[in-house]
Amino acid sequence: MSSPNFLKDAWIRCESECVVTAQTADVASKIWFQTKPVDREFCYRVTQLQLCTSSRDQGNVQDKNAGSWTWFELVILADENTTEPKVSKEGKPMVWRSHSNRISNEGHTTFHFGAVFDRRSELLVALEVNDVLAVRVCARFPGWTNHADKGYILARRLNEDLFTPHRWTLSSDVIPSLSEDIEDGCYSFMSTTSCLVKSTSPDMVSTIWFTTPALDEKAINRFEAVQLFTYGRYQESQITTLALDDSFSWFDLVVLETPTGTVPRVENGVSLVWHSHSNRSPFIPPFGHQGKRFDLEENEEVEAKQRALAIKGALKPGNAIGVRVCAQYVGWENYARSGQLVVRISNKAPSVDPIQLPDVTGTLKALSEIRASAQKHYEKVGVTSATIATLSNEARADIVLEAPPAYQGPRVLRLLCLDGGGVRGVSELCILKKLMAKIAKEKGTKDIKPCEYFDMIAGTSTGGLIALMLGRLRMTIEECEKAYDDISQQVFGKTRIFGLMNATRAYLGTTYMYEEKPLEDAVKTMVNKVLGDPEAQLLERDNPLPCHVLVMSALASPTGDAKTAVHLRSYDIGKTVPSEEINFKIWEAARATSAAPVYFKQFEKNGKLFVDGGMGWNNPVFELVGDIVPLFGTNFCIGALVSLGTGVPVLTQLRPAGPMSAEDYICAPTNSENPADTFSRHSSILPRVGEQKYWRFNLDKESCAGYAISYDDVMTKMDDFTVIKQVRDLTESWLADPSRDASLNECAKKLAYEALPLNQILYVQNPKL
């Protein structure tokens, strides 16, 4: 490979080969070539240094995700006769990484343009008269070899002394161009300062750290790959080890309108943002972190190609690729000490079409309004939920374009939300049974299950238990009704302390009425009967047709009230929302969501105490909607959201935070109607705008007037399993109302025709299933 013309004017050149091979996990290195001692004039006039190499690794790399372990460094030596770097006053070796070799399966030589070190960099600050600047060739781990063929140090110098720091800005006129006789070249862009962002709320904080120069049309056409390398950490106070996806200290690659832009470019409401990688520890690892590869090369993996296609298709002349430092949720921080962005330009890069992004501006506006209403509601009742913050998150290109599964057009969602309410949960099953029967009639079939028609089911307390049975255990309504009756009888058959405990005594004594073991045993027996394992995990893996289940619990405060939401999920929520509790078993989730104060002892796991979410999330509709975007992406439509209640409480006033009487605490833990009414006002502006997509079915006193069964009596008996038949009878009578039957028919048609059952949708998109 011939040398580009501009390298003929290089300050220092070396055309002798240097090969370094690592034998162990220790770094193997060798000084390749070096300068003469620099004089005063050079130190005062140099503004920019850059190492360029014609080099390669050993080839035959099977796992490119393991990283590149051959690289080049610039080091300052005290004189021409030493090989070890000088040491700063702080004891730090004077060594700066320039660039890595391109990872290759073939071992072919590539021209690499290393990081540009300008007057803001530590290297030029540390360089003194009579120092020697050397190039060091490095490799690490057995089998890794660095083949250095030719090397050049480019230096830009002024015509007069420079006595003050020079604020150099990279732009296209100082970046060497790629010659036609070179197949491809790797350009390295280095951060010149560290960066720290801290989050003090559930909202994301971020800043643009550094960027590439502006990319012209020729550079965009030749763009083939980009990858970010960083030395960073999350908060030092985080002492427990986290799963990678639970790190909310991360780096994004973003498309900027210009290199001086401070926010990503937005198209149709979608921010042109792609996740690179997360920080993984509270300390900076010695070899840093490498981000995801965005690479169009033929032999690259599909995911790397898709990312590169998207980012290349988003670029327009004048745009730049920037590095964004991000943190989200209280206490999270991102300290980025240094970073290197490597862009590969190739004369053989494939052309791509501009990306097509859906218009999600209306969706974002609706979600933001729902978040504001949810926050107002939660503040009034004195509870918190971090997940709601995601409703105001930006619509990211990586989520919009890659949300699974890959539906053609917006994904039409069917959602089911189940309130809490003790044994009154049987009313929800009655309503749902009627609804499913109407769907079966519309489809001309029978033996259908709710899990086949709902993408997601969310529930709290008794609603959470039903959600687990219908969604995670995939039961029919009839199977669920029988199991519900059996569990209710086993659990509420007898109170504690020889049957002498009652609700008022339990409330005043800060204790509980019922033993928890019958509930735990009953759920384990049910899980074992269905799945063959009483200890089966809540998280469901490798199911091509999942019905996603969200169960609400809460962390207990020192006073025993539920204050902080806990989301127990049967699905992986992804990288944008914290998985507050993981590794829950199905019976543990049922126990945690059912641990209603006064009725059951708090559930303890991992050193934390859990209670049911009834005081703030008895109707979990806000939390259900909060999980839509991280789970299904921003490009969605709601075909039907069905919200079922267990009866409007006799006391319907929204209770503020603070002390309650025993009667209020027992009879009005719900506040279900406030979120129901609030969401009803916003539902029409969610996609598809203007269409009815929200149905709320809930017994209320006024509609039940005149029935033989007393509504007030039923509503105050949350733990009396003997009233289950009364609740069923009352609900059946309530459902017989012609207007209500008409609403059920309309809802059933939406579920039956507007959105196909999950197995049919997936089959249409992927006939191999």
LUMSEVEX-807808 format. One record per residue (C-alpha): residue in one letter; x, y, z. Coordinates in pm, whole numbers, padded with zeros to 5 digits, always signed. Example, Ala and Ser with C-alpha at 12.3 -4.5 7.8 and 13.67 -1.06 7.14 Angstrom:
2
A+01230-00450+00780S+01367-00106+00714
***
This chain:
769
M+00000+00000+00000S+00148+00333-00104S+00171+00628+00134P-00068+00922+00095N+00094+01239-00038F+00043+01443+00277L+00257+01197+00477K+00562+01298+00274D+00566+01617+00478A+00543+01429+00809W+00759+01556+01095I+00892+01207+01174R+00856+00894+00964C+00952+00531+01010E+00932+00273+00733S+01093-00017+00918E+00866-00293+01045C+00802-00360+01413V+00623-00672+01539V+00510-00726+01899T+00346-01052+02012A+00185-01102+02352Q+00239-01431+02534T+00029-01372+02846A-00239-01141+02984D+00035-00888+03058V+00096-00608+02809A+00387-00667+02569S+00532-00348+02420K+00831-00212+02230I+00954+00131+02132W+00919+00144+01754F+01072+00481+01666Q+01136+00811+01837T+01224+01175+01777K+01542+01361+01857P+01523+01571+02176V+01273+01851+02106D+01399+02209+02124R+01247+02522+02272E+01110+02646+01941F+00917+02324+01881C+00768+02320+02233Y+00648+02679+02201R+00511+02652+01849V+00357+02306+01813T-00023+02311+01815Q-00110+01961+01706L+00041+01610+01700Q-00100+01300+01534L+00037+00949+01485C-00055+00768+01164T+00028+00403+01101S+00005+00143+00829S-00058-00164+01046R-00267-00467+01131D-00327-00730+01397Q-00264-01102+01356G-00600-01168+01188N-00828-01467+01249V-01024-01298+01527Q-01329-01511+01599D-01503-01292+01856K-01489-00925+01761N-01690-00835+02069A-01389-00927+02283G-01217-00606+02169S-00895-00510+01994W-00583-00595+02190T-00317-00440+01967W-00264-00066+01987F-00018+00225+01965E+00088+00478+02226L+00277+00805+02228V+00518+00825+02521I+00750+01094+02651L+01105+00977+02732A+01356+01169+02938D+01628+01123+02672E+01728+00915+02370N+01881+00637+02576T+01583+00544+02792T+01290+00320+02704E+01066+00378+03004P+00825+00675+03006K+00883+00978+03223V+00662+01004+03531S+00459+01310+03626K+00464+01474+03969E+00152+01275+04052G+00335+00951+03970K+00148+00892+03644P+00349+00754+03347M+00354+00995+03053V+00177+00765+02810W-00113+00848+02577R-00305+00599+02369S-00322+00696+02002H-00532+00423+01840S-00601+00052+01809N-00568-00164+01506R-00885-00242+01321I-01009-00585+01433S-00971-00816+01136N-01053-01172+01044E-00820-01152+00745G-00521-00966+00884H-00498-00708+00605T-00316-00379+00655T-00518-00063+00720F-00410+00298+00735H-00496+00440+01080F-00523+00808+01164G-00462+00831+01538A-00605+01072+01791V-00524+01440+01739F-00345+01585+02043D-00383+01965+02051R-00291+02237+02301R-00570+02127+02535S-00426+01776+02573E-00205+01664+02859L+00058+01544+02613L+00152+01890+02483V+00125+02036+02831A+00372+01777+02963L+00618+01794+02671E+00933+01986+02776V+01252+02097+02609N+01495+01804+02552D+01220+01544+02596V+01199+01266+02341L+00864+01166+02188A+00844+00794+02108V+00595+00555+01952R+00525+00236+02143V+00377-00076+01981C+00157-00280+02220A-00028-00613+02240R-00200-00808+02515F-00325-01164+02566P-00180-01482+02408G-00188-01488+02030W-00235-01116+01976T+00027-00965+01748N+00075-00605+01638H+00230-00576+01292A+00348-00216+01242D+00455-00156+00883K+00500+00221+00849G+00458+00503+01097Y+00439+00882+01077I+00407+01163+01329L+00235+01471+01186A+00305+01802+01360R+00140+02139+01302R+00351+02436+01411L+00300+02811+01413N+00541+03067+01271E+00577+03234+01610D+00587+03132+01972L+00260+03037+02141F+00251+03168+02498T-00114+03113+02584P-00325+02799+02555H-00467+02761+02208R-00836+02661+02180W-00806+02439+01876T-01125+02320+01708L-01112+02019+01481S-01261+02083+01139S-01237+01919+00801D-00941+02126+00676V-00705+01975+00936I-00814+01615+00889P-00604+01423+00633S-00812+01307+00341L-00831+00944+00231S-00637+00877-00087E-00793+00673-00364D-00510+00417-00342I-00598+00327+00019E-00882+00078+00071D-00988+00219+00407G-00864+00438+00689C-00947+00461+01059Y-00972+00811+01206S-00948+00848+01585F-01101+01145+01764M-00998+01192+02126S-01170+01377+02410T-00966+01672+02535T-01134+01705+02876S-01302+01481+03128C-01678+01500+03179L-01908+01446+03479V-02289+01436+03485K-02503+01366+03792S-02874+01292+03812T-03076+01414+04110S-03418+01308+03980P-03574+01032+03768D-03507+01242+03457M-03207+01188+03231V-02919+01436+03239S-02665+01446+02958T-02404+01653+02782I-02223+01634+02448W-01864+01543+02532F-01678+01557+02200T-01754+01509+01830T-01614+01433+01489P-01559+01721+01249A-01843+01807+01011L-01889+01529+00757D-01928+01627+00393E-02115+01421+00134K-01800+01240+00024A-01714+01137+00381I-02071+01016+00445N-02068+00808+00126R-01743+00646+00239F-01855+00596+00600E-01829+00227+00696A-01795+00193+01074V-01779+00376+01407Q-01701+00260+01760L-01652+00439+02093F-01393+00353+02359T-01407+00515+02704Y-01243+00525+03043G-01528+00596+03281R-01723+00486+03588Y-02053+00530+03761Q-02090+00660+04119E-01817+00554+04362S-02078+00512+04636Q-02235+00217+04449I-02082-00078+04633T-02310-00358+04511T-02240-00522+04176L-02500-00451+03909A-02608-00636+03601L-02488-00451+03291D-02839-00355+03176D-02913-00208+03519S-02640+00056+03486F-02798+00396+03430S-02465+00558+03357W-02405+00523+02985F-02274+00665+02657D-02466+00738+02337L-02359+00806+01982V-02569+01091+01844V-02608+01268+01513L-02565+01644+01554E-02675+01913+01310T-02321+02059+01332P-02011+01981+01543T-02110+02265+01780G-02459+02123+01840T-02561+02053+02199V-02864+01829+02135P-02922+01541+01891R-03088+01612+01558V-03459+01526+01566E-03663+01385+01279N-04041+01332+01315G-04002+01357+01691V-03730+01087+01696S-03390+01182+01841L-03105+01042+01633V-02946+00856+01924W-02789+00510+01951H-02675+00342+02274S-02303+00265+02274H-02235+00109+02615S-02282+00146+02989N-02035+00198+03269R-01994-00127+03457S-01829-00042+03787P-01765+00235+04043F-01398+00246+03941I-01234+00300+03604P-01113-00034+03463P-00746-00028+03355F-00834-00103+02993G-01158+00092+02977H-01480-00003+02802Q-01554-00058+02435G-01888+00031+02283K-02102-00153+02034R-01972-00179+01680F-02152+00001+01400D-02000-00175+01099L-02112-00226+00738E-01842-00472+00640E-01971-00783+00463N-01860-01037+00723E-01997-00838+01017E-02279-00966+01239V-02633-00855+01154E-02679-00629+01457A-02358-00434+01386K-02467-00384+01025Q-02816-00269+01122R-02676-00008+01359A-02433+00119+01096L-02702+00130+00827A-02921+00339+01056I-02657+00591+01160K-02522+00628+00804G-02873+00667+00671A-02935+00945+00923L-02630+01156+00833K-02660+01466+00615P-02378+01687+00485G-02255+01916+00761N-02364+01678+01038A-02125+01536+01296I-02126+01224+01511G-02108+01316+01878V-02048+01133+02204R-02313+01196+02471V-02249+01128+02839C-02569+01026+03021A-02708+00937+03364Q-03064+00887+03486Y-03247+00826+03814V-03160+00961+04156G-02798+00912+04263W-02662+00800+03928E-02358+00972+03783N-02123+00926+03489Y-01761+01029+03521A-01591+01006+03182R-01215+01054+03218S-01121+01008+02853G-01269+00872+02535Q-01180+00784+02179L-01419+00772+01885V-01294+00566+01591V-01451+00622+01249R-01362+00401+00952I-01384+00553+00606S-01361+00313+00311N-01339+00354-00063K-01547+00036-00087A-01821+00131+00160P-02173+00040+00046S-02427+00312-00021V-02743+00323+00191D-03083+00486+00165P-03189+00757+00411I-03362+00608+00714Q-03741+00628+00733L-03867+00727+01077P-04232+00722+01188D-04384+01047+01313V-04414+01008+01690T-04457+01373+01788G-04821+01321+01885T-04735+01013+02090L-04466+01199+02282K-04703+01486+02360A-04967+01245+02490L-04719+01051+02704S-04583+01374+02850E-04932+01484+02947I-05001+01147+03108R-04678+01174+03305A-04775+01519+03438S-05111+01385+03553A-04953+01079+03712Q-04701+01291+03900K-04974+01518+04030H-05171+01217+04151Y-04870+01052+04316E-04764+01372+04490K-05111+01409+04637V-05112+01058+04785G-04748+01080+04891V-04589+00801+04683T-04316+00783+04420S-04252+00582+04105A-03933+00622+03901T-04079+00445+03599I-04321+00728+03526A-04023+00946+03426T-03981+00736+03113L-04306+00878+02977S-04118+01203+02912N-03804+01039+02774E-03698+01119+02421A-03796+00886+02140R-03460+00730+02053A-03379+00609+01703D-03228+00286+01834I-03553+00196+02015V-03785+00315+01741L-03595+00124+01472E-03506-00188+01669A-03804-00251+01898P-03887-00624+01892P-04064-00787+01728A-04021-00608+01395Y-04380-00533+01302Q-04453-00363+00973G-04600-00030+01076P-04708+00067+01427R-04756-00218+01668V-05120-00241+01777L-05131-00324+02148R-05399-00490+02358L-05358-00411+02728L-05538-00529+03041C-05523-00351+03377L-05658-00510+03698D-05730-00322+04023G-05679-00458+04372G-05965-00522+04615G-05936-00846+04807V-06189-01120+04731R-06381-00867+04523G-06133-00948+04247V-06384-01212+04142S-06583-00925+03990E-06295-00861+03746L-06301-01227+03643C-06676-01209+03581I-06638-00906+03356L-06342-01056+03171K-06526-01387+03127K-06811-01202+02960L-06570-01009+02740M-06379-01320+02629A-06707-01497+02548K-06800-01211+02317I-06458-01227+02149A-06503-01603+02098K-06845-01544+01946E-06704-01278+01709K-06425-01514+01600G-06652-01818+01580T-06430-02019+01812K-06405-02124+02174D-06142-02223+02430I-05965-01889+02395K-05742-01750+02667P-05680-01388+02771C-05304-01444+02723E-05372-01495+02350Y-05543-01158+02311F-05353-00928+02547D-04993-00822+02492M-04964-00718+02853I-05155-00761+03179A-05083-00544+03484G-05232-00589+03828T-05204-00495+04194S-05282-00713+04496T-05571-00940+04397G-05540-00799+04047G-05172-00893+04052L-05256-01249+04151I-05507-01272+03865A-05252-01123+03623L-05005-01397+03719M-05263-01669+03666L-05391-01540+03332G-05063-01409+03187R-04772-01599+03336L-04951-01931+03391R-05167-01885+03077M-05487-02007+03243T-05835-01994+03099I-06093-01782+03280E-06263-02095+03415E-05933-02233+03549C-05854-01900+03707E-06197-01873+03872K-06162-02215+04034A-05807-02145+04153Y-05918-01805+04284D-06200-01959+04488D-05971-02228+04631I-05699-01981+04728S-05947-01738+04886Q-06094-02014+05101Q-05752-02143+05209V-05614-01799+05287F-05911-01628+05451G-06058-01931+05623K-05930-01833+05967T-05771-01525+06126R-05465-01536+06350I-05460-01587+06728F-05742-01842+06751G-05968-01634+06529L-05972-01337+06765M-05789-01093+06538N-05994-00842+06340A-05913-00550+06113T-05942-00275+06373R-05723-00461+06624A-05468-00533+06355Y-05459-00168+06246L-05427-00027+06597G-05171-00291+06695T-04973-00248+06372T-05000-00621+06310Y-05186-00839+06060M-05491-01064+06046Y-05390-01367+05840E-05097-01606+05828E-04899-01586+05508K-04806-01955+05475P-05145-02074+05342L-05118-01814+05064E-04763-01913+04978D-04846-02285+04978A-05159-02235+04768V-04973-02038+04501K-04683-02286+04494T-04930-02574+04447M-05096-02389+04160V-04764-02306+03992N-04644-02664+04027K-04966-02794+03872V-04926-02570+03567L-04547-02551+03518G-04423-02856+03707D-04201-02647+03934P-04334-02468+04245E-04024-02247+04246A-04057-02130+03884Q-03920-01786+03809L-04142-01489+03732L-03915-01387+03442E-04022-01577+03132R-03750-01658+02879D-03749-01802+02528N-04126-01784+02477P-04202-01663+02123L-04560-01575+02226P-04532-01415+02570C-04806-01231+02751H-04612-00973+02949V-04711-00950+03315L-04650-00653+03545V-04726-00697+03915M-04720-00396+04147S-04574-00405+04495A-04412-00137+04709L-04128-00088+04952A-04252-00045+05307S-04162+00273+05487P-04069+00272+05859T-04436+00344+05939G-04555+00048+05737D-04712+00245+05453A-04620+00177+05093K-04422+00474+04961T-04205+00360+04669A-04333+00159+04373V-04179-00179+04295H-04242-00330+03952L-04223-00708+03936R-04206-00810+03571S-04220-01135+03377Y-04016-00966+03101D-03685-00791+03055I-03769-00420+03051G-03451-00324+02864K-03184-00063+02925T-03395+00250+02974V-03587+00151+03288P-03444+00015+03615S-03527-00344+03701E-03592-00268+04065E-03614-00628+04179I-03500-00932+03983N-03492-01307+04042F-03841-01316+04193K-04023-01646+04178I-04389-01651+04078W-04502-01730+04431E-04281-01453+04569A-04436-01201+04330A-04785-01318+04436R-04686-01285+04800A-04532-00937+04754T-04827-00793+04564S-05075-00940+04815A-04901-00821+05134A-05173-00568+05217P-05113-00390+05549V-05352-00508+05821Y-05423-00830+05628F-05078-00988+05578K-04728-00965+05717Q-04482-00774+05502F-04288-00991+05258E-03911-00989+05308K-03657-01061+05035N-03298-00948+04981G-03308-00749+05304K-03610-00543+05190L-03970-00535+05305F-04247-00539+05048V-04617-00459+05079D-04891-00449+04819G-04919-00135+04610G-05277-00053+04705M-05210+00281+04871G-05074+00438+04553W-05112+00194+04265N-05434+00004+04330N-05515+00094+03971P-05177+00052+03796V-05279+00207+03463F-05006+00475+03475E-04740+00210+03543L-04876-00007+03263V-04848+00278+03013G-04504+00366+03152D-04371+00028+03039I-04504+00048+02682V-04219+00247+02525P-03922+00058+02677L-04094-00271+02598F-04257-00212+02259G-04096+00109+02130T-04237+00453+02058N-04402+00355+01730F-04711+00191+01877C-05088+00216+01866I-05327+00114+02140G-05597-00104+01990A-05765-00156+02326L-05680-00082+02688V-05926-00257+02919S-05927-00146+03282L-06122-00359+03532G-06210-00257+03886T-06337-00442+04192G-06604-00186+04270V-06604+00187+04336P-06536+00234+04709V-06813+00374+04926L-06560+00643+05025T-06437+00782+04692Q-06256+01096+04808L-05889+01100+04712R-05697+01064+05038P-05389+01283+05086A-05073+01153+05249G-05083+01148+05628P-05248+00963+05917M-05580+00785+05854S-05844+00640+06076A-05877+00263+06087E-06196+00280+05879D-06036+00495+05610Y-05724+00282+05603I-05922-00038+05555C-06207+00079+05333A-06034+00335+05113P-05692+00205+05018T-05775+00223+04655N-05789+00565+04488S-05860+00362+04177E-06107+00602+04023N-05875+00902+04015P-05617+00744+03781A-05902+00585+03584D-06072+00920+03524T-05741+01094+03453F-05632+00838+03198S-05975+00851+03035R-05920+01220+02960H-05585+01149+02790S-05660+00822+02613S-05804+00978+02297I-05477+01160+02213L-05270+00840+02222P-05226+00681+01879R-05458+00629+01704V-05571+00981+01784G-05944+01034+01826E-06041+00667+01827Q-06190+00498+02130K-05933+00267+02274Y-06000+00277+02649W-06271+00090+02835R-06320+00103+03211F-06556-00154+03363N-06618-00123+03737L-06914-00183+03964D-07052+00134+04120K-07318+00197+04381E-07546+00411+04166S-07567+00153+03887C-07633-00124+04137A-07926+00053+04303G-08232-00166+04332Y-08048-00500+04328A-08133-00748+04603I-07769-00761+04717S-07645-00468+04927Y-07360-00289+04750D-07231-00137+05075D-07213-00477+05242V-07013-00630+04958M-06768-00340+04929T-06658-00355+05293K-06574-00727+05286M-06237-00752+05120D-06137-01068+05310D-06468-01256+05345F-06453-01545+05099T-06820-01624+05173V-06929-01315+04977I-06767-01437+04652K-07100-01571+04526Q-07269-01243+04615V-07006-01047+04421R-07053-01272+04120D-07431-01233+04132L-07406-00856+04168T-07158-00832+03880E-07372-01052+03654S-07673-00831+03721W-07463-00520+03658L-07334-00662+03329A-07687-00730+03206D-07753-00358+03162P-07805-00294+02784S-07568+00004+02768R-07296-00191+02945D-07348-00489+02718A-07310-00258+02419S-06976-00130+02554L-06856-00486+02600N-06955-00569+02242E-06761-00270+02107C-06454-00359+02312A-06473-00724+02207K-06483-00630+01837K-06170-00417+01880L-05991-00707+02046A-06117-00961+01794Y-06059-00777+01466E-05857-00458+01507A-05558-00652+01635L-05503-01015+01545P-05415-01267+01817L-05043-01270+01890N-04975-01602+01718Q-05137-01478+01395I-04944-01149+01398L-04612-01323+01449Y-04693-01579+01182V-04769-01311+00926Q-04438-01139+00997N-04234-01457+01028P-04387-01759+00854K-04111-01982+00998L-04269-01966+01344
***
